Amino acid sequence: MSFYPHSGPWRKTQRPRERVQQKETKLTTFQDFKLNDAILRALAEEKYTTPTPIQAQTIPTVMSGRDVIGIAQTGTGKTAAFALPILHQLAANPRQSVRKSCRVLVLSPTRELSGQILDSFRAYGRHLRLRSALAIGGVSMGKQVRSLLNGVDILVATPGRLLDLVVSNALRLNDVEFFVLDEADRMLDMGFIRDILKIVAKLPAQRQTLMFSATMPRAIADLASQMLRNPEHVAVTPVATTVDKVEQRIIRVDGGAKLATLIDVLKQETIDRALIFTRTKHGADKVVRGLVRAGIAAEAIHGNKSQGQRERVLGAFRSGTVRTLVATDIAARGIDVDGISHVVNFDLPNVPETYVHRIGRTARAGAEGIAISLCGGEEVAFLRDIEKLIRISIPLTDRRSNPGKSEAMPADRPTSRPHAHAKDTRRQWRRGNRPKRDHRQQKSGENTGGIDTVAFLKDHTAPRRDHGKRQQHWAGQSKGQ
């Protein structure tokens, strides 16, 4: 074997290694992406030095002009992954804004998440002369219409309010150059698929589309095939995996003991900030009232709250004035608060992917976190689906008053055929249908025991009415005549 540079073995083994090393050392800092100097200055002010994996893979692809499907967990830096290259291309190709139009359109499922995305764009592009606007529900549309009158460079919106602006002729989408669909799986869970398809139909064909999601169900893959052209797939973590630094626990409880168990957990744990998830808005308010009665300060955030109330509660949670926040799933993607030490699932979600989104609110930016889920008897099936999705068995603590009874009852339930036949017979009698006779017993002529049916009917049959008397009565004669 020869080791001269021109020999075959050396070229096959050494040169690919050099390429890998160059690729690894090339993208270790944001300066290696060759971003605009104004953007790099803003990143230095934000103390961003090292890109995250999703940023390292996405930024060069977006800058090259290709469509992207990004799969990453929440809290991995997805916003900067699409905001930085878009800002760079806007700065490289400046142009006059067109009335009632935008160059960049970003869709997100919730108001809170939309506000955070816009804040990130403004923070990274603070040294660029770009105009941006926010279009979300829950607030007056007049101010949003006025902000779009002379056109903007960046528009972040929720699907419902965006369609309202389009229908009222306050916004036109024929000048969109970059279209970003953030938290796509959550959009489908919330029923925004029809609104998204209506919006996509109004966008120009020549555009760059970026789709980001924490999971990749089949519905997202089908949507991506309709929206994107030859996209680059970027996945920094396996689909639907949970954050490694989240300590997960399950507590089996009786249905009526959830609130008492939650109060015990909050009092026993060392909590910086706790985020509690319920399935319904009414349930969130009910949990808050129970916690306040127990001496635990708490606030609720959900869809029935006005935008001002939601911003006030979220601000108090960020500042630490309120350390316990109860929320529904509509806020699962919109709460980006550092320092959440505990996530508690008061109600287990019936969609296993939602569990991943919920516990992703903790253990952000490399920190550690704890996720505790209260599981009632009717939620065992949800727990099995969650463990099947994340491919781990979550440690379980049983606090039920009688653990064995509730588990054994379904298995001991009688399922014999006579019982089922009797149930079917009762249903036939209720419907007025007489059950069929056993013809084999009729042919044999044998008495099967019990009452002689023929004799019984002869002795107990009511006498027939006198038809003569009935005719006399109808003719106007009295019964005595």
C-alpha positions as CSV (number, residue, x, y, z in Angstrom):
1,M,0.0,0.0,0.0
2,S,1.4,3.4,-1.0
3,F,0.9,6.5,1.1
4,Y,1.9,9.1,-1.6
5,P,-0.6,11.9,-2.0
6,H,-1.6,10.7,-5.5
7,S,-2.4,7.1,-4.4
8,G,-6.0,5.8,-4.1
9,P,-6.3,4.8,-0.4
10,W,-4.9,8.2,0.8
11,R,-7.4,10.1,-1.3
12,K,-10.4,8.0,-0.2
13,T,-9.7,8.3,3.5
14,Q,-8.0,11.6,4.2
15,R,-9.9,14.1,2.0
16,P,-13.4,13.4,3.3
17,R,-12.1,13.8,6.9
18,E,-10.7,17.2,5.9
19,R,-14.0,18.3,4.5
20,V,-15.9,17.3,7.7
21,Q,-13.4,19.2,9.9
22,Q,-13.7,22.3,7.7
23,K,-17.5,22.1,7.9
24,E,-17.4,21.8,11.7
25,T,-15.1,24.7,12.2
26,K,-16.8,26.8,9.6
27,L,-20.1,27.4,11.5
28,T,-19.0,27.8,15.1
29,T,-19.8,31.5,15.4
30,F,-22.3,33.8,13.8
31,Q,-19.5,35.7,12.0
32,D,-18.9,32.5,9.9
33,F,-22.4,32.9,8.3
34,K,-21.2,36.2,6.8
35,L,-24.4,37.9,8.0
36,N,-24.9,41.7,7.5
37,D,-22.7,43.8,9.9
38,A,-25.7,45.5,11.4
39,I,-27.2,42.1,12.3
40,L,-23.9,40.9,13.8
41,R,-23.8,44.0,15.9
42,A,-27.3,43.4,17.2
43,L,-26.4,39.8,18.0
44,A,-23.3,40.9,20.0
45,E,-25.6,43.3,21.9
46,E,-27.9,40.3,22.7
47,K,-24.8,38.3,23.7
48,Y,-25.3,35.7,21.1
49,T,-22.0,34.0,20.3
50,T,-22.5,30.3,19.3
51,P,-25.4,29.2,17.0
52,T,-27.6,26.3,18.1
53,P,-27.8,23.2,15.9
54,I,-31.0,24.2,14.3
55,Q,-29.5,27.6,13.5
56,A,-26.2,26.2,12.2
57,Q,-28.1,24.0,9.7
58,T,-30.9,26.3,8.7
59,I,-29.3,29.7,8.3
60,P,-27.0,28.7,5.3
61,T,-29.8,26.9,3.6
62,V,-32.2,29.8,3.9
63,M,-29.5,32.2,2.7
64,S,-29.0,30.0,-0.4
65,G,-32.7,30.5,-1.3
66,R,-34.1,27.0,-0.7
67,D,-37.3,26.1,1.1
68,V,-36.8,24.5,4.5
69,I,-38.7,22.1,6.7
70,G,-37.3,22.4,10.2
71,I,-38.0,19.9,12.9
72,A,-36.8,20.9,16.4
73,Q,-38.1,21.0,20.0
74,T,-39.3,24.2,21.5
75,G,-36.6,26.4,23.0
76,T,-33.9,25.4,20.5
77,G,-33.6,28.8,18.8
78,K,-36.0,28.3,15.8
79,T,-37.0,31.9,15.7
80,A,-33.4,33.1,15.1
81,A,-32.9,30.3,12.6
82,F,-35.4,31.9,10.2
83,A,-35.3,35.5,11.3
84,L,-31.5,36.1,10.8
85,P,-31.2,34.9,7.2
86,I,-34.5,36.7,6.3
87,L,-33.2,40.0,7.7
88,H,-29.9,39.5,5.9
89,Q,-31.7,39.1,2.5
90,L,-33.9,42.1,3.2
91,A,-30.9,44.2,4.0
92,A,-29.1,42.9,0.8
93,N,-32.1,43.8,-1.4
94,P,-33.8,46.9,-0.1
95,R,-36.8,48.3,-1.9
96,Q,-39.7,50.7,-1.3
97,S,-42.6,49.2,0.6
98,V,-45.8,48.8,-1.4
99,R,-49.1,50.1,0.1
100,K,-51.1,47.5,2.0
101,S,-48.5,44.8,1.5
102,C,-45.6,43.0,3.2
103,R,-42.4,41.3,2.1
104,V,-42.2,38.8,4.9
105,L,-45.2,37.0,6.3
106,V,-44.9,34.9,9.5
107,L,-47.8,32.9,10.8
108,S,-48.0,31.5,14.3
109,P,-50.8,29.9,16.3
110,T,-51.1,32.2,19.3
111,R,-51.0,35.9,20.1
112,E,-48.2,35.5,22.6
113,L,-46.0,33.6,20.2
114,S,-46.6,36.1,17.5
115,G,-45.6,39.0,19.8
116,Q,-42.4,37.1,20.8
117,I,-41.5,36.5,17.1
118,L,-41.9,40.2,16.3
119,D,-39.8,41.2,19.3
120,S,-37.1,38.9,18.0
121,F,-37.2,40.4,14.5
122,R,-37.0,43.9,16.0
123,A,-34.1,42.9,18.3
124,Y,-32.0,41.3,15.6
125,G,-32.8,44.1,13.1
126,R,-32.6,47.1,15.3
127,H,-29.8,48.6,13.3
128,L,-31.7,48.1,10.0
129,R,-34.3,50.5,8.6
130,L,-37.1,48.0,8.4
131,R,-40.8,48.4,9.2
132,S,-42.7,45.7,11.0
133,A,-46.2,45.1,12.2
134,L,-48.3,42.7,14.3
135,A,-51.8,41.4,13.4
136,I,-53.4,39.4,16.1
137,G,-56.9,38.9,17.5
138,G,-58.3,40.2,20.7
139,V,-57.5,43.9,20.0
140,S,-58.9,46.6,17.8
141,M,-58.3,46.1,14.1
142,G,-58.2,49.8,13.4
143,K,-54.6,50.3,14.6
144,Q,-53.4,47.3,12.6
145,V,-55.1,48.7,9.4
146,R,-53.4,52.0,9.8
147,S,-50.0,50.3,10.3
148,L,-50.4,48.4,7.1
149,L,-51.6,51.4,5.1
150,N,-48.1,52.4,3.7
151,G,-46.8,48.8,3.6
152,V,-44.4,47.0,5.9
153,D,-41.4,44.8,5.5
154,I,-42.2,42.2,8.1
155,L,-45.7,41.1,9.2
156,V,-46.3,38.6,12.0
157,A,-49.9,37.4,12.4
158,T,-52.3,34.8,13.5
159,P,-54.3,33.1,10.7
160,G,-57.8,34.4,11.8
161,R,-56.9,38.1,12.0
162,L,-54.8,37.9,8.8
163,L,-57.8,36.7,6.9
164,D,-59.9,39.5,8.4
165,L,-57.4,42.0,7.1
166,V,-57.4,40.4,3.6
167,V,-61.2,40.2,3.4
168,S,-61.5,43.9,4.4
169,N,-59.0,44.9,1.7
170,A,-56.6,46.2,4.3
171,L,-53.8,43.8,3.2
172,R,-52.7,42.3,-0.1
173,L,-50.5,39.2,-0.2
174,N,-49.3,39.3,-3.8
175,D,-45.9,40.9,-2.8
176,V,-44.8,38.3,-0.2
177,E,-41.3,37.1,-0.8
178,F,-40.8,35.1,2.4
179,F,-43.5,33.0,4.0
180,V,-42.9,31.4,7.4
181,L,-45.2,28.9,9.1
182,D,-44.1,28.5,12.7
183,E,-45.4,25.7,15.0
184,A,-47.2,24.1,12.1
185,D,-48.3,21.0,14.1
186,R,-49.9,23.2,16.7
187,M,-51.8,25.1,14.0
188,L,-53.3,21.9,12.8
189,D,-54.3,20.9,16.3
190,M,-56.1,24.2,16.8
191,G,-58.1,23.8,13.5
192,F,-56.3,26.4,11.4
193,I,-55.7,24.1,8.4
194,R,-58.5,25.7,6.3
195,D,-57.3,29.2,7.1
196,I,-53.8,28.3,6.1
197,L,-54.8,26.8,2.8
198,K,-56.8,30.0,2.0
199,I,-53.8,32.1,2.8
200,V,-51.4,30.0,0.8
201,A,-53.8,30.2,-2.2
202,K,-53.4,34.1,-2.2
203,L,-49.6,34.0,-2.0
204,P,-47.4,34.4,-5.1
205,A,-45.9,31.3,-6.6
206,Q,-42.4,32.8,-6.6
207,R,-41.6,32.9,-2.9
208,Q,-39.4,31.2,-0.3
209,T,-41.3,29.1,2.2
210,L,-40.1,28.0,5.6
211,M,-42.0,25.6,7.8
212,F,-41.1,24.8,11.4
213,S,-42.6,22.3,13.7
214,A,-41.8,20.4,16.9
215,T,-43.3,17.1,15.5
216,M,-43.9,15.7,12.0
217,P,-47.3,13.9,11.8
218,R,-48.6,12.8,8.5
219,A,-50.9,15.8,8.2
220,I,-47.8,18.1,8.4
221,A,-46.0,16.1,5.7
222,D,-49.0,16.4,3.4
223,L,-49.3,20.1,4.0
224,A,-45.6,20.6,3.3
225,S,-45.9,18.8,0.0
226,Q,-48.5,21.3,-1.1
227,M,-46.7,24.4,0.1
228,L,-42.9,23.8,-0.4
229,R,-40.8,23.1,-3.5
230,N,-37.9,20.7,-3.1
231,P,-37.4,21.6,0.5
232,E,-34.3,20.9,2.6
233,H,-35.2,18.9,5.7
234,V,-33.5,20.0,8.9
235,A,-34.0,17.9,12.0
236,V,-31.8,18.4,15.0
237,T,-33.6,16.0,17.3
238,P,-35.6,12.8,16.7
239,V,-39.3,13.4,16.1
240,A,-41.4,13.8,19.2
241,T,-38.6,13.2,21.7
242,T,-38.6,15.1,25.0
243,V,-35.9,17.3,26.4
244,D,-33.2,15.1,28.0
245,K,-32.8,17.4,31.0
246,V,-36.5,17.3,32.0
247,E,-37.2,15.0,35.0
248,Q,-40.6,13.4,34.3
249,R,-42.9,12.0,36.9
250,I,-46.4,10.5,36.9
251,I,-48.7,10.6,40.0
252,R,-51.8,8.3,39.9
253,V,-54.6,10.0,41.8
254,D,-58.4,9.6,42.3
255,G,-60.5,11.8,40.1
256,G,-61.6,14.1,42.9
257,A,-58.2,14.4,44.6
258,K,-56.3,16.2,41.8
259,L,-56.6,19.6,43.3
260,A,-55.4,18.5,46.8
261,T,-52.5,16.6,45.2
262,L,-51.5,19.6,43.2
263,I,-51.5,21.8,46.3
264,D,-49.3,19.3,48.1
265,V,-46.9,19.2,45.1
266,L,-46.6,23.0,44.9
267,K,-46.0,23.2,48.7
268,Q,-43.4,20.4,48.8
269,E,-41.4,21.2,45.7
270,T,-38.8,24.0,45.5
271,I,-40.3,26.0,42.7
272,D,-39.0,29.1,40.9
273,R,-41.9,29.3,38.4
274,A,-44.6,26.7,37.9
275,L,-46.7,26.4,34.7
276,I,-49.8,24.2,35.2
277,F,-51.8,23.0,32.2
278,T,-55.5,22.2,32.2
279,R,-57.7,20.9,29.3
280,T,-60.4,23.5,29.5
281,K,-60.7,27.2,30.2
282,H,-63.2,26.6,33.0
283,G,-60.9,24.1,34.5
284,A,-58.0,26.7,34.6
285,D,-60.2,29.2,36.4
286,K,-61.3,26.5,38.9
287,V,-57.7,25.4,39.6
288,V,-56.7,29.1,40.2
289,R,-59.6,29.5,42.7
290,G,-58.5,26.4,44.6
291,L,-54.9,27.4,44.8
292,V,-55.8,30.9,46.0
293,R,-58.0,29.4,48.8
294,A,-55.0,27.3,49.8
295,G,-52.8,30.4,50.0
296,I,-50.9,29.9,46.7
297,A,-50.9,33.0,44.5
298,A,-51.8,32.0,41.0
299,E,-53.2,33.5,37.7
300,A,-54.9,32.0,34.7
301,I,-54.3,32.6,31.0
302,H,-56.5,31.2,28.3
303,G,-58.6,32.2,25.2
304,N,-61.4,33.9,27.2
305,K,-59.0,36.4,28.6
306,S,-58.7,39.7,26.8
307,Q,-55.4,40.6,25.2
308,G,-54.7,43.2,27.9
309,Q,-55.3,40.6,30.7
310,R,-53.1,38.1,29.0
311,E,-50.2,40.5,28.6
312,R,-50.6,41.7,32.2
313,V,-50.6,38.1,33.6
314,L,-47.7,37.0,31.4
315,G,-45.7,40.1,32.4
316,A,-46.3,39.3,36.1
317,F,-45.2,35.7,35.5
318,R,-42.0,36.9,33.7
319,S,-41.1,39.4,36.5
320,G,-41.7,36.8,39.2
321,T,-44.6,38.7,40.8
322,V,-46.7,35.6,40.1
323,R,-44.9,32.3,40.3
324,T,-47.7,30.0,39.4
325,L,-49.5,30.3,36.1
326,V,-52.4,28.1,35.0
327,A,-52.9,27.8,31.2
328,T,-54.7,25.9,28.5
329,D,-53.0,24.4,25.5
330,I,-53.7,27.5,23.4
331,A,-50.8,29.1,25.4
332,A,-48.5,26.1,25.3
333,R,-46.5,27.5,22.4
334,G,-46.8,31.2,23.3
335,I,-45.2,31.2,26.8
336,D,-41.4,31.7,26.3
337,V,-40.3,32.5,29.8
338,D,-36.9,31.6,31.2
339,G,-36.7,30.1,34.6
340,I,-39.8,27.8,34.6
341,S,-38.6,25.1,36.9
342,H,-41.8,23.0,37.0
343,V,-44.5,22.0,34.4
344,V,-47.5,20.3,35.9
345,N,-50.1,18.5,33.8
346,F,-53.2,18.8,35.9
347,D,-55.0,17.1,33.0
348,L,-53.1,14.8,30.7
349,P,-53.6,15.8,27.0
350,N,-55.5,13.4,24.8
351,V,-53.0,14.2,21.9
352,P,-49.6,12.7,22.9
353,E,-47.6,15.3,20.9
354,T,-49.2,18.0,23.1
355,Y,-47.4,16.5,26.1
356,V,-44.1,17.1,24.3
357,H,-45.0,20.8,23.7
358,R,-46.1,21.3,27.3
359,I,-43.0,20.0,29.1
360,G,-40.9,21.9,26.6
361,R,-41.7,25.0,28.5
362,T,-39.1,24.0,31.1
363,A,-35.4,23.0,30.7
364,R,-34.9,25.8,28.2
365,A,-31.5,27.2,27.3
366,G,-29.6,24.3,28.8
367,A,-31.3,24.5,32.2
368,E,-32.9,21.6,34.0
369,G,-36.6,21.2,34.8
370,I,-39.2,18.9,36.3
371,A,-42.5,17.8,34.6
372,I,-45.2,16.3,36.9
373,S,-48.4,14.8,35.5
374,L,-51.5,13.9,37.5
375,C,-53.2,10.9,36.0
376,G,-56.8,9.9,36.8
377,G,-58.4,6.6,36.0
378,E,-59.9,7.8,32.8
379,E,-56.5,9.1,31.6
380,V,-54.6,5.9,31.6
381,A,-55.0,5.4,27.9
382,F,-53.6,8.9,27.3
383,L,-50.6,8.0,29.4
384,R,-49.9,4.8,27.4
385,D,-50.1,6.8,24.1
386,I,-47.6,9.4,25.5
387,E,-45.1,6.7,26.6
388,K,-45.4,5.0,23.3
389,L,-44.7,8.3,21.5
390,I,-41.7,9.3,23.6
391,R,-40.5,5.7,23.9
392,I,-39.8,5.7,27.6
393,S,-41.6,4.6,30.7
394,I,-42.2,7.5,33.0
395,P,-41.7,6.8,36.8
396,L,-45.0,6.5,38.5
397,T,-46.2,7.2,42.1
398,D,-49.6,5.9,43.2
399,R,-51.5,8.1,45.6
400,R,-55.0,6.6,45.1
401,S,-57.0,5.5,48.2
402,N,-57.7,2.1,46.8
403,P,-55.4,1.3,43.9
404,G,-56.4,-2.4,43.3
405,K,-60.1,-1.9,43.1
406,S,-60.3,0.5,40.2
407,E,-57.8,-1.5,38.2
408,A,-59.5,-4.9,38.7
409,M,-63.1,-3.9,38.0
410,P,-62.8,-3.8,34.2
411,A,-61.2,-7.2,34.0
412,D,-63.9,-8.9,36.3
413,R,-66.8,-7.5,34.4
414,P,-69.0,-10.4,33.3
415,T,-69.2,-10.9,29.5
416,S,-71.0,-14.3,29.3
417,R,-73.4,-15.0,26.4
418,P,-76.6,-15.5,28.6
419,H,-76.2,-12.1,30.1
420,A,-75.8,-10.5,26.6
421,H,-78.7,-12.5,25.3
422,A,-80.9,-11.3,28.2
423,K,-79.9,-7.8,27.5
424,D,-80.8,-8.2,23.8
425,T,-84.2,-9.7,24.7
426,R,-85.0,-6.7,26.9
427,R,-84.1,-4.4,24.0
428,Q,-86.5,-6.3,21.7
429,W,-89.4,-6.1,24.1
430,R,-88.8,-2.4,24.5
431,R,-89.0,-2.0,20.8
432,G,-92.3,-3.9,20.7
433,N,-90.8,-6.9,18.8
434,R,-91.6,-10.3,20.3
435,P,-88.5,-12.6,20.4
436,K,-88.5,-15.5,18.1
437,R,-89.7,-18.9,19.4
438,D,-87.6,-21.9,19.6
439,H,-89.0,-24.0,16.7
440,R,-87.1,-27.1,17.8
441,Q,-89.1,-27.3,21.0
442,Q,-92.4,-26.8,19.1
443,K,-91.7,-29.8,16.9
444,S,-90.7,-32.1,19.7
445,G,-93.9,-31.3,21.6
446,E,-92.2,-31.8,24.9
447,N,-93.0,-29.7,27.9
448,T,-89.9,-27.9,29.1
449,G,-91.2,-27.4,32.6
450,G,-92.9,-24.5,34.3
451,I,-96.4,-23.2,33.6
452,D,-98.6,-24.9,31.0
453,T,-98.9,-21.9,28.6
454,V,-102.0,-23.1,26.8
455,A,-104.0,-23.8,30.0
456,F,-102.8,-20.6,31.6
457,L,-104.0,-18.5,28.7
458,K,-107.5,-20.2,28.6
459,D,-108.1,-19.6,32.3
460,H,-106.8,-16.0,32.3
461,T,-108.1,-14.7,29.0
462,A,-110.5,-11.7,29.4
463,P,-114.1,-12.3,28.1
464,R,-114.8,-10.8,24.7
465,R,-117.1,-7.8,24.4
466,D,-120.8,-8.2,23.4
467,H,-120.8,-6.8,19.9
468,G,-124.7,-6.6,20.0
469,K,-124.6,-4.2,22.9
470,R,-121.9,-2.1,21.1
471,Q,-124.2,-1.8,18.1
472,Q,-127.2,-0.9,20.2
473,H,-125.1,1.7,22.0
474,W,-124.0,3.2,18.7
475,A,-127.6,3.4,17.5
476,G,-128.5,5.6,20.4
477,Q,-130.0,2.9,22.8
478,S,-128.9,2.6,26.3
479,K,-127.1,-0.4,27.7
480,G,-130.1,-1.6,29.7
481,Q,-132.4,-1.8,26.7
